[in-house]
Amino acid sequence: MATVEIYTKGYCPYCMRAVMLLKQKGIAFTEYKIDVQPELRAKMIARANGGYTVPQIFINDQHIGGCDEMMALEAQQKLDALLAA
């Protein structure tokens, strides 16, 4: 099973949508809430090559982008293969 990490904020609808998809798929993930732990924001931006919006999603340390990118992978039927790695 893949290691999944997601940086979120509590009031972000895109974050909620991304988290909901992972939960529907039964995927275990680590969530970093940068509104609760603002010190993690700089780490997120560095890991995401300058990406500063949330969510920022990583699968096996590979940055896949945000919610739209994850949903595009799902629509292309490529997400499950990444999550199974």
The first five atom37 places (N, CA, C, CB, O) and aatype in JSON, in Angstrom:
{
  "aatype": [12, 0, 16, 19, 6, 9, 18, 16, 11, 7, 18, 4, 14, 18, 4, 12, 1, 0, 19, 12, 10, 10, 11, 5, 11, 7, 9, 0, 13, 16, 6, 18, 11, 9, 3, 19, 5, 14, 6, 10, 1, 0, 11, 12, 9, 0, 1, 0, 2, 7, 7, 18, 16, 19, 14, 5, 9, 13, 9, 2, 3, 5, 8, 9, 7, 7, 4, 3, 6, 12, 12, 0, 10, 6, 0, 5, 5, 11, 10, 3, 0, 10, 10, 0, 0],
  "atom_mask": [
    [1, 1, 1, 1, 1],
    [1, 1, 1, 1, 1],
    [1, 1, 1, 1, 1],
    [1, 1, 1, 1, 1],
    [1, 1, 1, 1, 1],
    [1, 1, 1, 1, 1],
    [1, 1, 1, 1, 1],
    [1, 1, 1, 1, 1],
    [1, 1, 1, 1, 1],
    [1, 1, 1, 0, 1],
    [1, 1, 1, 1, 1],
    [1, 1, 1, 1, 1],
    [1, 1, 1, 1, 1],
    [1, 1, 1, 1, 1],
    [1, 1, 1, 1, 1],
    [1, 1, 1, 1, 1],
    [1, 1, 1, 1, 1],
    [1, 1, 1, 1, 1],
    [1, 1, 1, 1, 1],
    [1, 1, 1, 1, 1],
    [1, 1, 1, 1, 1],
    [1, 1, 1, 1, 1],
    [1, 1, 1, 1, 1],
    [1, 1, 1, 1, 1],
    [1, 1, 1, 1, 1],
    [1, 1, 1, 0, 1],
    [1, 1, 1, 1, 1],
    [1, 1, 1, 1, 1],
    [1, 1, 1, 1, 1],
    [1, 1, 1, 1, 1],
    [1, 1, 1, 1, 1],
    [1, 1, 1, 1, 1],
    [1, 1, 1, 1, 1],
    [1, 1, 1, 1, 1],
    [1, 1, 1, 1, 1],
    [1, 1, 1, 1, 1],
    [1, 1, 1, 1, 1],
    [1, 1, 1, 1, 1],
    [1, 1, 1, 1, 1],
    [1, 1, 1, 1, 1],
    [1, 1, 1, 1, 1],
    [1, 1, 1, 1, 1],
    [1, 1, 1, 1, 1],
    [1, 1, 1, 1, 1],
    [1, 1, 1, 1, 1],
    [1, 1, 1, 1, 1],
    [1, 1, 1, 1, 1],
    [1, 1, 1, 1, 1],
    [1, 1, 1, 1, 1],
    [1, 1, 1, 0, 1],
    [1, 1, 1, 0, 1],
    [1, 1, 1, 1, 1],
    [1, 1, 1, 1, 1],
    [1, 1, 1, 1, 1],
    [1, 1, 1, 1, 1],
    [1, 1, 1, 1, 1],
    [1, 1, 1, 1, 1],
    [1, 1, 1, 1, 1],
    [1, 1, 1, 1, 1],
    [1, 1, 1, 1, 1],
    [1, 1, 1, 1, 1],
    [1, 1, 1, 1, 1],
    [1, 1, 1, 1, 1],
    [1, 1, 1, 1, 1],
    [1, 1, 1, 0, 1],
    [1, 1, 1, 0, 1],
    [1, 1, 1, 1, 1],
    [1, 1, 1, 1, 1],
    [1, 1, 1, 1, 1],
    [1, 1, 1, 1, 1],
    [1, 1, 1, 1, 1],
    [1, 1, 1, 1, 1],
    [1, 1, 1, 1, 1],
    [1, 1, 1, 1, 1],
    [1, 1, 1, 1, 1],
    [1, 1, 1, 1, 1],
    [1, 1, 1, 1, 1],
    [1, 1, 1, 1, 1],
    [1, 1, 1, 1, 1],
    [1, 1, 1, 1, 1],
    [1, 1, 1, 1, 1],
    [1, 1, 1, 1, 1],
    [1, 1, 1, 1, 1],
    [1, 1, 1, 1, 1],
    [1, 1, 1, 1, 1]
  ],
  "atom_positions": [
    [[0.85, -1.18, 0.0], [0.0, 0.0, 0.0], [0.89, 1.24, 0.0], [-0.96, 0.0, 1.23], [1.95, 1.26, 0.63]],
    [[0.47, 2.25, -0.7], [1.22, 3.48, -0.84], [1.18, 4.31, 0.44], [0.68, 4.29, -2.02], [0.26, 4.2, 1.25]],
    [[2.18, 5.15, 0.6], [2.2, 6.14, 1.67], [1.58, 7.41, 1.1], [3.65, 6.4, 2.21], [2.08, 7.96, 0.12]],
    [[0.49, 7.86, 1.71], [-0.22, 9.04, 1.22], [-0.18, 10.11, 2.3], [-1.69, 8.69, 0.84], [-0.49, 9.86, 3.46]],
    [[0.21, 11.32, 1.88], [0.24, 12.48, 2.78], [-0.53, 13.6, 2.11], [1.71, 12.91, 3.11], [-0.43, 13.81, 0.91]],
    [[-1.29, 14.33, 2.92], [-2.08, 15.43, 2.39], [-2.03, 16.6, 3.36], [-3.55, 15.0, 2.13], [-2.28, 16.45, 4.56]],
    [[-1.71, 17.76, 2.83], [-1.71, 19.0, 3.6], [-3.05, 19.68, 3.37], [-0.5, 19.94, 3.2], [-3.47, 19.87, 2.23]],
    [[-3.72, 20.06, 4.47], [-5.08, 20.59, 4.37], [-5.28, 21.79, 5.31], [-6.1, 19.5, 4.7], [-4.44, 22.11, 6.15]],
    [[-6.43, 22.43, 5.12], [-6.98, 23.41, 6.07], [-8.42, 22.97, 6.33], [-6.91, 24.9, 5.51], [-9.08, 22.43, 5.45]],
    [[-8.89, 23.21, 7.54], [-10.2, 22.74, 7.95], [-11.38, 23.31, 7.19], [0.0, 0.0, 0.0], [-12.41, 22.64, 7.07]],
    [[-11.26, 24.51, 6.67], [-12.39, 25.16, 6.0], [-12.29, 25.1, 4.48], [-12.48, 26.6, 6.44], [-12.99, 25.84, 3.79]],
    [[-11.45, 24.23, 3.96], [-11.19, 24.14, 2.52], [-12.06, 23.06, 1.88], [-9.69, 23.85, 2.26], [-11.89, 21.88, 2.19]],
    [[-12.99, 23.43, 0.99], [-13.84, 22.42, 0.37], [-13.07, 21.45, -0.53], [-14.93, 23.09, -0.45], [-13.45, 20.28, -0.65]],
    [[-11.99, 21.91, -1.15], [-11.17, 21.03, -1.99], [-10.45, 20.0, -1.13], [-10.15, 21.84, -2.81], [-10.3, 18.84, -1.53]],
    [[-10.02, 20.41, 0.05], [-9.38, 19.48, 0.99], [-10.38, 18.41, 1.42], [-8.84, 20.24, 2.23], [-10.06, 17.23, 1.44]],
    [[-11.59, 18.85, 1.75], [-12.63, 17.9, 2.18], [-12.94, 16.9, 1.07], [-13.9, 18.66, 2.58], [-13.15, 15.71, 1.34]],
    [[-12.97, 17.38, -0.16], [-13.27, 16.5, -1.3], [-12.16, 15.47, -1.5], [-13.46, 17.34, -2.58], [-12.43, 14.3, -1.74]],
    [[-10.91, 15.92, -1.4], [-9.77, 15.01, -1.57], [-9.74, 13.97, -0.45], [-8.45, 15.8, -1.59], [-9.54, 12.78, -0.71]],
    [[-9.94, 14.4, 0.77], [-9.96, 13.49, 1.92], [-11.11, 12.49, 1.77], [-10.1, 14.28, 3.25], [-10.94, 11.31, 2.06]],
    [[-12.26, 12.96, 1.32], [-13.42, 12.08, 1.15], [-13.12, 10.99, 0.13], [-14.66, 12.89, 0.73], [-13.48, 9.83, 0.34]],
    [[-12.46, 11.34, -0.98], [-12.14, 10.33, -1.99], [-11.2, 9.27, -1.42], [-11.5, 11.0, -3.22], [-11.39, 8.08, -1.64]],
    [[-10.18, 9.71, -0.68], [-9.25, 8.75, -0.07], [-9.97, 7.83, 0.91], [-8.1, 9.49, 0.65], [-9.72, 6.63, 0.93]],
    [[-10.87, 8.4, 1.71], [-11.62, 7.59, 2.66], [-12.55, 6.61, 1.96], [-12.43, 8.49, 3.59], [-12.68, 5.47, 2.39]],
    [[-13.2, 7.05, 0.87], [-14.09, 6.16, 0.11], [-13.32, 4.98, -0.46], [-14.79, 6.94, -1.03], [-13.86, 3.88, -0.58]],
    [[-12.07, 5.21, -0.81], [-11.24, 4.15, -1.36], [-10.6, 3.28, -0.27], [-10.15, 4.74, -2.23], [-9.96, 2.28, -0.57]],
    [[-10.79, 3.67, 1.0], [-10.24, 2.91, 2.11], [-8.74, 3.07, 2.25], [0.0, 0.0, 0.0], [-8.05, 2.18, 2.74]],
    [[-8.23, 4.21, 1.82], [-6.79, 4.47, 1.83], [-6.4, 5.14, 3.14], [-6.37, 5.36, 0.64], [-6.99, 6.14, 3.54]],
    [[-5.4, 4.57, 3.81], [-4.85, 5.21, 5.01], [-3.96, 6.35, 4.55], [-4.04, 4.18, 5.9], [-3.23, 6.22, 3.57]],
    [[-4.03, 7.47, 5.25], [-3.23, 8.63, 4.88], [-2.88, 9.44, 6.11], [-3.97, 9.51, 3.86], [-3.53, 9.34, 7.15]],
    [[-1.84, 10.25, 5.96], [-1.45, 11.17, 7.02], [-1.9, 12.56, 6.59], [0.09, 11.13, 7.29], [-1.57, 13.02, 5.5]],
    [[-2.65, 13.22, 7.45], [-3.16, 14.56, 7.15], [-2.42, 15.58, 8.01], [-4.69, 14.65, 7.4], [-2.34, 15.44, 9.24]],
    [[-1.88, 16.59, 7.36], [-1.21, 17.7, 8.04], [-2.1, 18.92, 7.92], [0.23, 17.97, 7.45], [-2.28, 19.46, 6.83]],
    [[-2.66, 19.35, 9.03], [-3.58, 20.49, 9.02], [-2.77, 21.77, 9.27], [-4.71, 20.32, 10.11], [-2.43, 22.09, 10.41]],
    [[-2.48, 22.49, 8.19], [-1.6, 23.64, 8.33], [-2.28, 24.84, 8.98], [-1.07, 24.04, 6.97], [-1.6, 25.81, 9.34]],
    [[-3.6, 24.81, 9.14], [-4.25, 25.87, 9.9], [-4.09, 25.62, 11.4], [-5.74, 25.96, 9.53], [-4.15, 26.56, 12.2]],
    [[-3.89, 24.38, 11.78], [-3.67, 24.01, 13.18], [-2.17, 24.04, 13.5], [-4.26, 22.63, 13.47], [-1.77, 24.41, 14.61]],
    [[-1.35, 23.63, 12.52], [0.1, 23.61, 12.68], [0.74, 24.47, 11.58], [0.65, 22.15, 12.64], [1.29, 23.92, 10.62]],
    [[0.66, 25.79, 11.7], [1.16, 26.68, 10.64], [2.65, 26.53, 10.35], [0.87, 28.1, 11.01], [3.11, 26.94, 9.29]],
    [[3.4, 25.97, 11.28], [4.83, 25.76, 11.05], [5.09, 24.75, 9.93], [5.5, 25.29, 12.33], [6.2, 24.69, 9.4]],
    [[4.08, 23.94, 9.58], [4.23, 22.96, 8.5], [4.04, 23.56, 7.12], [3.25, 21.84, 8.7], [4.34, 22.91, 6.11]],
    [[3.55, 24.79, 7.05], [3.29, 25.43, 5.75], [4.56, 25.57, 4.91], [2.66, 26.8, 5.96], [4.54, 25.28, 3.71]],
    [[5.65, 26.0, 5.51], [6.91, 26.18, 4.78], [7.41, 24.83, 4.24], [7.99, 26.82, 5.69], [7.91, 24.76, 3.12]],
    [[7.27, 23.77, 5.02], [7.67, 22.43, 4.57], [6.82, 22.0, 3.39], [7.56, 21.41, 5.72], [7.32, 21.44, 2.42]],
    [[5.51, 22.25, 3.47], [4.61, 21.91, 2.39], [5.01, 22.62, 1.1], [3.16, 22.25, 2.76], [5.08, 22.0, 0.05]],
    [[5.26, 23.91, 1.18], [5.62, 24.7, 0.01], [6.91, 24.19, -0.6], [5.75, 26.19, 0.39], [7.03, 24.1, -1.82]],
    [[7.88, 23.86, 0.24], [9.16, 23.34, -0.26], [8.95, 21.99, -0.95], [10.18, 23.2, 0.89], [9.49, 21.76, -2.03]],
    [[8.19, 21.11, -0.33], [7.95, 19.79, -0.9], [7.15, 19.87, -2.2], [7.21, 18.9, 0.1], [7.34, 19.06, -3.11]],
    [[6.26, 20.86, -2.29], [5.38, 21.0, -3.45], [5.99, 21.91, -4.52], [4.02, 21.56, -3.01], [5.29, 22.39, -5.41]],
    [[7.29, 22.15, -4.43], [7.99, 22.99, -5.42], [7.31, 24.35, -5.61], [8.07, 22.26, -6.76], [7.12, 24.82, -6.73]],
    [[6.96, 24.96, -4.49], [6.35, 26.29, -4.52], [4.84, 26.3, -4.45], [0.0, 0.0, 0.0], [4.24, 27.37, -4.36]],
    [[4.21, 25.15, -4.49], [2.75, 25.09, -4.37], [2.33, 25.54, -2.97], [0.0, 0.0, 0.0], [2.76, 24.96, -1.98]],
    [[1.5, 26.56, -2.91], [1.14, 27.12, -1.6], [-0.34, 26.99, -1.28], [1.53, 28.56, -1.53], [-0.76, 27.33, -0.17]],
    [[-1.14, 26.5, -2.22], [-2.55, 26.31, -1.95], [-2.77, 24.92, -1.37], [-3.4, 26.52, -3.24], [-1.91, 24.04, -1.5]],
    [[-3.91, 24.72, -0.75], [-4.24, 23.4, -0.22], [-5.43, 22.85, -0.98], [-4.53, 23.47, 1.3], [-6.26, 23.61, -1.48]],
    [[-5.52, 21.54, -1.07], [-4.59, 20.56, -0.54], [-3.36, 20.39, -1.42], [-5.29, 19.23, -0.37], [-3.38, 20.71, -2.61]],
    [[-2.31, 19.89, -0.82], [-1.13, 19.41, -1.55], [-1.02, 17.94, -1.19], [0.2, 20.23, -1.17], [-0.99, 17.58, -0.01]],
    [[-0.98, 17.08, -2.21], [-1.07, 15.64, -2.01], [0.19, 14.96, -2.51], [-2.31, 15.07, -2.73], [0.7, 15.26, -3.59]],
    [[0.69, 14.03, -1.7], [1.89, 13.26, -2.02], [1.57, 11.78, -1.9], [3.08, 13.65, -1.08], [0.98, 11.33, -0.91]],
    [[1.96, 11.02, -2.91], [1.83, 9.57, -2.88], [3.22, 9.0, -3.04], [0.84, 9.04, -4.0], [3.89, 9.23, -4.05]],
    [[3.66, 8.24, -2.03], [5.02, 7.69, -2.01], [6.06, 8.79, -2.26], [5.17, 6.58, -3.06], [6.98, 8.61, -3.07]],
    [[5.9, 9.9, -1.57], [6.79, 11.07, -1.66], [6.77, 11.74, -3.03], [8.18, 10.65, -1.34], [7.58, 12.65, -3.27]],
    [[5.9, 11.33, -3.92], [5.76, 11.98, -5.22], [4.63, 13.0, -5.13], [5.48, 10.93, -6.36], [3.51, 12.66, -4.75]],
    [[4.92, 14.24, -5.47], [3.91, 15.29, -5.43], [2.98, 15.11, -6.62], [4.56, 16.7, -5.44], [3.41, 15.16, -7.77]],
    [[1.69, 14.9, -6.34], [0.75, 14.76, -7.44], [-0.06, 16.02, -7.66], [-0.18, 13.59, -7.19], [-0.78, 16.12, -8.66]],
    [[0.03, 16.99, -6.76], [-0.7, 18.24, -6.92], [-1.8, 18.37, -5.89], [0.0, 0.0, 0.0], [-1.68, 17.91, -4.75]],
    [[-2.86, 19.01, -6.32], [-3.98, 19.27, -5.43], [-5.18, 18.38, -5.74], [0.0, 0.0, 0.0], [-5.04, 17.32, -6.35]],
    [[-6.34, 18.84, -5.32], [-7.57, 18.07, -5.49], [-7.88, 17.85, -6.97], [-8.74, 18.78, -4.81], [-8.23, 16.74, -7.37]],
    [[-7.77, 18.89, -7.79], [-8.1, 18.77, -9.21], [-7.22, 17.72, -9.89], [-7.95, 20.12, -9.91], [-7.69, 16.93, -10.7]],
    [[-5.94, 17.73, -9.55], [-5.02, 16.76, -10.15], [-5.34, 15.33, -9.7], [-3.58, 17.1, -9.79], [-5.27, 14.39, -10.5]],
    [[-5.7, 15.18, -8.41], [-6.05, 13.85, -7.93], [-7.34, 13.37, -8.59], [-6.19, 13.86, -6.41], [-7.45, 12.2, -8.95]],
    [[-8.31, 14.25, -8.75], [-9.57, 13.88, -9.4], [-9.33, 13.55, -10.87], [-10.61, 15.01, -9.26], [-9.99, 12.66, -11.42]],
    [[-8.41, 14.24, -11.52], [-8.08, 13.93, -12.92], [-7.46, 12.53, -13.02], [-7.11, 14.99, -13.5], [-7.78, 11.77, -13.93]],
    [[-6.57, 12.21, -12.08], [-5.99, 10.85, -12.05], [-7.07, 9.81, -11.86], [-4.94, 10.73, -10.93], [-7.04, 8.75, -12.49]],
    [[-8.03, 10.1, -11.01], [-9.15, 9.18, -10.77], [-9.98, 9.02, -12.05], [-10.04, 9.69, -9.61], [-10.35, 7.9, -12.41]],
    [[-10.27, 10.12, -12.74], [-11.07, 10.07, -13.97], [-10.34, 9.29, -15.07], [-11.39, 11.49, -14.45], [-10.98, 8.64, -15.89]],
    [[-9.02, 9.37, -15.08], [-8.22, 8.66, -16.08], [-7.92, 7.22, -15.65], [-6.91, 9.41, -16.33], [-7.22, 6.48, -16.35]],
    [[-8.45, 6.83, -14.51], [-8.25, 5.49, -13.94], [-6.78, 5.19, -13.69], [-8.85, 4.43, -14.86], [-6.31, 4.07, -13.9]],
    [[-6.04, 6.22, -13.24], [-4.62, 6.06, -12.92], [-4.34, 6.15, -11.42], [-3.82, 7.11, -13.65], [-3.26, 5.78, -10.97]],
    [[-5.31, 6.63, -10.66], [-5.09, 6.83, -9.23], [-4.93, 5.51, -8.49], [-6.25, 7.62, -8.62], [-4.04, 5.39, -7.64]],
    [[-5.74, 4.53, -8.78], [-5.67, 3.26, -8.06], [-4.3, 2.6, -8.21], [-6.75, 2.32, -8.55], [-3.79, 2.01, -7.26]],
    [[-3.71, 2.7, -9.38], [-2.37, 2.12, -9.59], [-1.34, 2.82, -8.73], [-1.96, 2.22, -11.07], [-0.46, 2.17, -8.17]],
    [[-1.44, 4.15, -8.6], [-0.52, 4.88, -7.73], [-0.71, 4.48, -6.28], [-0.71, 6.39, -7.89], [0.26, 4.31, -5.53]],
    [[-1.96, 4.33, -5.88], [-2.26, 4.0, -4.49], [-1.9, 2.56, -4.14], [-3.73, 4.24, -4.2], [-1.68, 2.24, -2.97]],
    [[-1.84, 1.69, -5.12], [-1.53, 0.28, -4.88], [-0.02, 0.04, -4.8], [-2.13, -0.57, -5.98], [0.42, -1.01, -4.32]],
    [[0.76, 0.98, -5.27], [2.23, 0.79, -5.33], [2.82, 0.66, -3.93], [2.89, 1.97, -6.06], [4.04, 0.5, -3.8]]
  ]
}
